[in-house]
Amino acid sequence: METAQHPEPPRVPDDWFVGFHTGLVARFWRAAGATMADRDAAIVASLLDLPAGASVIDVPCADGRIALRLAAAGFAVTGIEIAAEEVEHARALAATAGLDATFLTGDLRDLPDTGAVDALVCWGNSFGYLPHADTVRSLAGMHRQLRPGGRLVLESMTVAESMLTGTIAPHSQIEFGGIVMRRTNRYNAAESRLETEYVFSDESGAVERSHAAHHVYTAAEVARLLTHAGFTELRLLGEDGVEPYALGASRLIVVATA
Ligand SMILES: C[S@@+](CC[C@H](N)C(=O)[O-])C[C@H]1O[C@@H](n2cnc3c(N)ncnc32)[C@H](O)[C@@H]1O
């Protein structure tokens, strides 16, 4: 008897994030990110625990939703982001708001040398985008960008104790800013990689397809990677940046010292 064949979708490329954050994808995440921006920026600012004027890198900064709020709070902010469209958008928002912030096009895999800063923020579930060797290189780059004693604040929602304790829906749909995102998820256990196919559509009938892969690490693996990169005094916190990180928390926030 013949059985129906369901061919595996092609592997999501390792560099899926190059050219990803544009068009409907960028518009969707700007709208989604805006709903959480004030709370996220307040948590980041409290974890930075630095006086106004301190220098802060926000990478990746997307449209600058965190960077601009930190600039408004008096920090000297440099946002770094791979998507040129987002860098332009963040610069325009800064100009409109009369904020003094610098936005640069750059890659987590090879961070531009901005001179040593007091703190570096990596927020918005961006840890885990890169293949393992690039993650190692990226964390070393973050450590290099910090002055001795400088502070790292890193957040991830795809840490194993957060993501794998819930259900990964094979299909889901969500709407922000009039843009509908349809997701098809597949967990590649052999590579601990959540692979997602996306279809974005808006009211005008525009449709865009893309894909992403998030590499899943346990909290202990994240801590080992940070220690290997040279970070010390690691604090692993949960959703609100106050309570210790625990099994099933919706996200991991790490505060560490360079
Ligand atoms: C979900 S957003 C989060 C951004 C921001 N931290 C926030 O909280 O709003 C992810 C961003 O990471 C950027 N990105 C992805 N891969 C990158 C890389 N290798 N280097 C720099 N930016 C990258 C994307 O273009 C996108 O703007």
The ligand as a Tripos MOL2 file, in Angstrom:
@<TRIPOS>MOLECULE
LIG
   27    29     1     0     0
SMALL
NO_CHARGES

@<TRIPOS>ATOM
      1 C1         12.8260   40.9220   17.3850 C.3       1 LIG1
      2 S1         13.9380   42.2330   16.9770 S.3       1 LIG1
      3 C2         14.5120   42.6870   18.5750 C.3       1 LIG1
      4 C3         15.2070   43.9820   18.5430 C.3       1 LIG1
      5 C4         15.2990   44.8040   19.8210 C.3       1 LIG1
      6 N1         16.3430   44.3410   20.6950 N.3       1 LIG1
      7 C5         13.9790   44.9390   20.5560 C.2       1 LIG1
      8 O1         13.8690   44.4630   21.6730 O.co2     1 LIG1
      9 O2         13.0700   45.5190   19.9800 O.co2     1 LIG1
     10 C6         15.2740   41.4280   16.2800 C.3       1 LIG1
     11 C7         16.2040   42.3130   15.4660 C.3       1 LIG1
     12 O3         17.4550   41.6420   15.3230 O.3       1 LIG1
     13 C8         18.0080   42.0080   14.0800 C.3       1 LIG1
     14 N2         19.0630   41.0550   13.7470 N.ar      1 LIG1
     15 C9         18.9030   39.7630   13.4160 C.ar      1 LIG1
     16 N3         20.0810   39.1800   13.2000 N.ar      1 LIG1
     17 C10        21.0210   40.1250   13.4130 C.ar      1 LIG1
     18 C11        22.4390   40.1320   13.3400 C.ar      1 LIG1
     19 N4         23.1180   39.0350   12.9920 N.pl3     1 LIG1
     20 N5         23.1030   41.2730   13.6250 N.ar      1 LIG1
     21 C12        22.4170   42.4030   13.9570 C.ar      1 LIG1
     22 N6         21.0720   42.4670   14.0200 N.ar      1 LIG1
     23 C13        20.3700   41.3400   13.7580 C.ar      1 LIG1
     24 C14        16.7980   41.9810   13.1770 C.3       1 LIG1
     25 O4         17.0460   42.6590   11.9580 O.3       1 LIG1
     26 C15        15.7260   42.6090   14.0580 C.3       1 LIG1
     27 O5         15.6520   43.9840   13.8590 O.3       1 LIG1
@<TRIPOS>BOND
     1     1     2 1
     2     2     3 1
     3     2    10 1
     4     3     4 1
     5     4     5 1
     6     5     6 1
     7     5     7 1
     8     7     8 2
     9     7     9 1
    10    10    11 1
    11    11    12 1
    12    11    26 1
    13    12    13 1
    14    13    14 1
    15    13    24 1
    16    14    15 ar
    17    14    23 ar
    18    15    16 ar
    19    16    17 ar
    20    17    18 ar
    21    17    23 ar
    22    18    19 1
    23    18    20 ar
    24    20    21 ar
    25    21    22 ar
    26    22    23 ar
    27    24    25 1
    28    24    26 1
    29    26    27 1
@<TRIPOS>SUBSTRUCTURE
     1 LIG1         1 GROUP 0 **** ****
